[in-house]
Amino acid sequence: MEYDFIVVGAGSAGCVVANRLTESGRHRVLLLEAGPSDRQPWIQIPIGYGKTFYNPRVNWMYMTEPVPGFGDRTNYWPRGKVLGGSSSINAMVYIRGQPEDFDAWEALGNRGWGWKNILAVYRLIEDHAFGESEDHGAGGALHVTDITSEAHPLCSAFIAAANALGLPPNRDFNGKSQEGVGYYQITTRDGLRMSSSRAFLRPAMGRPNLKVETMAQATRIRFEGVRATSVDYLRHGMAQQASARRGIVLCAGAVNSPQLLQLSGIGHAAFLKSRGIDVVCDRGAVGQNLQDHLCYDHVYRARQPTLNDELFTLWGKAKAAMRYALFRKGPLALSVNQAGGFLRTRPELSRPDLQLYFMPLSYEKAEPGKRALLKPDPFPGFVMSASPCRPTSRGHLEIRSNDPLASPAIYPNYLSTDHDVEELLAGARYLRRLAATSALAPIVAEELKPGAAAATDDDLIADIRSRSYSVFHPCGTCRMGPDPGTTVVDERLRVHGIDGLRVIDASIFPTIPSGNLNGPSIAVGARGVDLLLEDTDNA
């Protein structure tokens, strides 16, 4: 079959791309998604992400290679394999990033990617709970919910503790300034998850010029010379091929987009030959520049009720389920990351460099490695976490062989710089300062992790290396920039040296934004498809 465009990946960016490409009715589009439909209860119920965390049907469930900075621990990477991609299995926190993040992208030679342009994109796609303003949009496809009135009461103690340490209240981390402490906004609507699929793809799926194929894993892009012309894919085990008259768009994410480029012959030539791949274009930057956010938790037993008390017993679960069924409210309608903030770890910094999370729940007694959000500890507990905004460690990923079904080898290289270690150490110290404030000290019965034994900075660094983990924000592996020797796509997201092929997803981020990445990924989808349509109209 021949289409005008083939979009590979129906994730945070891909759903936006498919929607906009088919909006005019002029272009026939095929959207390929390796996973199934998102019409599943545990995807639509917000707190259900605890159930999809280890579900291979909707999750790629990647594991990294051993990480030297972690004492050679491996790290788990859940990634969405379903309509909506990772926006269908994430914790829904909506953070757009700091204006300086995007101005830095533009300063690297990427014209049109500064904050002025990106803010315009956000205002266009948003349907924000705060209504339309110079900071926010209303009436867009992506609904953003303010959870202030629904958050657990214990969040107010965390906010008061941060205020006592000089961190100001902040009603809107996506407003004039990110700095401060408050409640997170989340991507839900009427008590249901507002994934990119629900926001952008579902309204487009009735269009006759859009064909969506689920359970369809792209295995190779084919070329005529240096022009991308078709995509090979497996659907229910059957090999198929589709041709694209006007272009192919990779929206497969920070893992699968570089993987597919390498499988198709775009990457470092010597490396591709070592894997039995015929070289189409020598691009050594493919799979490089891997960036991610780390998270480090302090876990507490509490002296007053937390979400554990509401969700531990069968009766508590039943009450929460009944409230959700009747009103679409309560803990099942929320993320457990309910409050948080952004702060400067050093006063001389011009902007925040550390993100905080507050979770009024703990699940230390759960099976190791599981995110048992509906099976909390049998005692009151809560978690506070620190996550540096702009780590300097860089990793890479690469295919293991020419087998398209083999998972790539992921080398995140966490904590490989002194800067990153020092920032997490500063975060650990800050969490302890929070716990010692008059707002939280009466509530803390015991610091379970890292515990009293971790008394010195060396003890805390050892604990950081043994327990910190990915907060699931990989990006940068198809970096955008003007130099074909060090980047993969240009400022219009065209693959350097290849015609008819673009990458539009988080893999193009030159540097990681400050905060959660679903919002920036959707914005890149919207900005990238606008550039594609402009170039198509001008061709």
C-alpha positions, 0 to 999 in steps of 0.5 A: 500500500502507498500513503503520503506519509507513514508515521512510526510510533503512536506515542506522545509525539506521534499521536499529535503528528498523525492528527495534524497530518490528517486534519486537512484531509489532503494527506493519506497517513499510515500510523504504525504502533507496535503495541495494542489499543489503549482501551484498557481500564488500567490505562484509563484509570489514572492510578492504574499506572501501577498496574502497567508498570510491569505489563509486557503487553503495553510496556517494552520493559527495557533493562539497561546494561550495568551502570558503573555509577550504580556499582554495576546495578542495572536499571529498569526502563518502562516505555509505553508500547500501546496507543499513546506510548509512554503517555498511557503508562506514565504518572501524568505530571505535567511540567513544560520545562523552563524557558531557558531550556528552550532558549538554549536549544535555539542558541545551539543553532536550532532556529525557531526552537526558543521559548517564544515559539514553544510557549505558543505551541503549548498555548495552542495545545492546552486546555488548562484548568486555569483558563486562557492567559498569556501563560496558558491556553484553553480549548486545546486538545490536552486537558491539564487538571489542577489537583489542589482540592483533591490532594491528600491533606499530608501534602500541606505539611510538606508544602509548609516544610518547604516554605519554612526553608525559604522555598516560596509557594507556587500555584503554577510550576508552568507559569511565570517561574518554576521555582517554589513548592506546591501541587502538581498539575496532571494530564487527566480529564473528568477523572480519566487519563488524558494521554496523547492518544485520548487527546489527539489520536482518538478525535482523528481516528474516524478520518478516512485518510488515517489508517492506524495499525496496532501490533505493527512493529517497524523493522526497517526503513528502505531507501532509493539512494538516500531517499526513504521510501518505505517501511517494513513491519511485522503485524501479528507475526506477518511481514508487511511493507508500506510505501510513503510518497511524501515522507516517513516520520519516526515518532518511536521515542528515545529508544526505538527511533535510534534503534530503527535508524541503526537497523536501517543503515543510518549510524556509525558506519564501522559499528553498523558493519560490525552488526551486519548492517548495510550502511546507507548514511554514516551518522555517528551521532545516532544513539549518542547523547542519551540523557535521563533524569534520576530520582532518589527517595527518602522513605518515612514511617508516619505518625498520622494517616497517609494514603496507606491507611486508605488503600491498604485494607480491602474495605479502603480499596472498596471505598476508593473504588466506589468513590471513583465509580460514582464521582471520578474522584479520590485517590484512583483519579490522581497520580501519587506524585501529588506535591513537589517543587523546584529549588536552587541548591546553591543561591548563586544559581540563576534558576532551579536545578532540583525537582522535588516529589512528595508522595503521601504513600509508601510501598516498602513491603511490596514485592521488590521492584514492583510499583504496588500503588494499590498495595501500600505498606500496612502502616502510615508512610510517605516518600519524598524524592529529589531529582536533578533537573539538568544532569551532565552525564551522557550515555548511549544506546546501540543495537545488539545485532541486526535482529529487529526484535532484539532489545537494544543495549542501553548504557545510561552512564548515570552519575559519571560526573562529579556535578551529578553526584553533588546535586543528588547529595544536595538533594539528599541533604535537603530532604533531611532538612525538610523532615526536620522542620516543625511542619514535618518532624512531628509527623515523621516516626522514622526514616526508613530509607536511607535510615539513621545509619547513613549519617555522613556525606560518604554514607549518603553518596553510597546510598545514592549509588545503590538506590537511585533510579531512572525517573523514566525521561530518556531523550537526546539520542537523535539530537537536533542541531546544525552539524551532521557530525555531532547531531542527527536531525536539523532544525526542521527535524530532517535526518541529515543526509537523507531525504523524506525522513524526519524524527519527531519525538523526545530523541531530538532534544539537544539537552534535557528539559527541566522537569517531566518530559511528556509535556515537552514531547507533545510540544515537539510533536506539535512543533515538528508536524507544523514544520513538516506541513510547511515544507510539504506545502512549499515543496 
